[in-house]
Amino acid sequence: MKAINGLVLSGDVRSQKLVVQACIPFLDLSRHSVFSYMRDPNENPYKNDSEDDAKEKNQFYQRRIDTKRISKIKDFIRNSILDEVNGRRAVAVFPTAMILSYVDENTNYQIGGFVPLKFPYEVYIVDGQHRLYAMQELYKDACGFTLFDTEKDKENRIVKEYIENYKFNCTILLNFDLWEQSQIFVEVNFNQRKVSKSLYYDIYGMYYNDSYVNDPRNYIYVAHMLVKHMNSSEDSPLKGKIKMLGSGIGLVSQSCFAESLIRNLSSRMSIWRIDSDDNTGKPSYKYMAMELKAFYQEVEAVFRDIWPVDNKHRSIICKTTGISVMIRMLGYIHQNVLSDDICQGLKEANTDIVPQYKKVVHDELMKLYYERHRLFGLNGSYSKTGGKGIEKSLYRDMCDILSAKVEDLAEDTLSALKIWLSMYPDSGQPLDNEHYNLFITKAKANGDKITGYILAEVLKQVQPSWNPQKVSVFVAQEIERININL
């Protein structure tokens, strides 16, 4: 994609929460755009699935699109293009700006300056979905001309060429979280022009009324406030690490963090509910903050050697992908691992249950510890920017590791593994590969998955004299070879 320059109109320079104006070519916007949408309230937000990203995005499109309106806009665009090219009238196809939103953690822009924009894999359309979708559909139609050179074919060539050179006038909300985007959506669509307020529900999953936007029962608002709490609370591992409005410091994207938290609130199968307090009758979400802080205290404790230091990343754990998968992992552990008593204790905001909760979380995260550099390293398997696709792949990998158990290994695989590990001398130098190759052969034949955690647990049985550091170093070295061979 060619470099696109934008003009920084306003915003907060310290947090890099900015409003940018730019003209973006249709083809570039089509490749990167994702329509804003309401999450399916019946979906399990913690499922470990392999659904194709393109198919999933298409479902979002269909949920948001009014086909009758699209047809009218297509006709308008086509007629406008042909009128302009044929000199019948001057046309401004879409003079008003579309509103886009995306996160860029590596900007250092100044207000009033022209800046080169770096588009991520996914740019969300806050306002203007129908304009883009209609032009996409018209472009597909125009690309279908025949070789007979009919009048319609000539028109299609004109339309195709025009669209390929067309640039959308866009206002970009850079690093705004979903709640902040919704405020601008309200201002543009409800205060400045009359639009059906059901559109707010379609996109944000909440019914709109003038007093409800900042209401503590609005889960978008709750997510927004939880992020603020995590950044300001003294016992939060993320205190001062989130890029908030008015703050020049921080590693974690506020927008990404808030959007990730919505997963825990927006579905009927989500782990959190905005219920009323029995005593006050007011919405209660203190327990959410309690669980969130306790979870991240264990994340920091388990992955201390790759946790940020001096406001510098040492892994992707506090980057966009890492935050997204960790919040999802919080839900996975809550839904699939916690006992009913712990869940109830959390729901009641009972602080006495926190040590039990943290012990369960610690044990689960330790299963990921031995492969932390592959999973979360700055040069690991998931370190590249790849949008939701990378996030989903990492989450699947983590779920597979958590679900693998020593007792699930075939008997001959486990036996061969123990023999190989028992032959490893204290000098740290491996013997010949005969026993290793036999173990690999058995694991392949039985379809067994060997994780770093499984390797460590068996090694502790076979080599009880080894200290934790020696176990960790050995596993880190050998699990990569095992993954390649299997």
Summary of the structure (lengths in Angstrom):
residues: 486
radius of gyration: 26.4
end to end distance: 37.8
largest distance: 87.9
contacts: 1486
relative contact order: 0.09
helix: 52%
strand: 11%
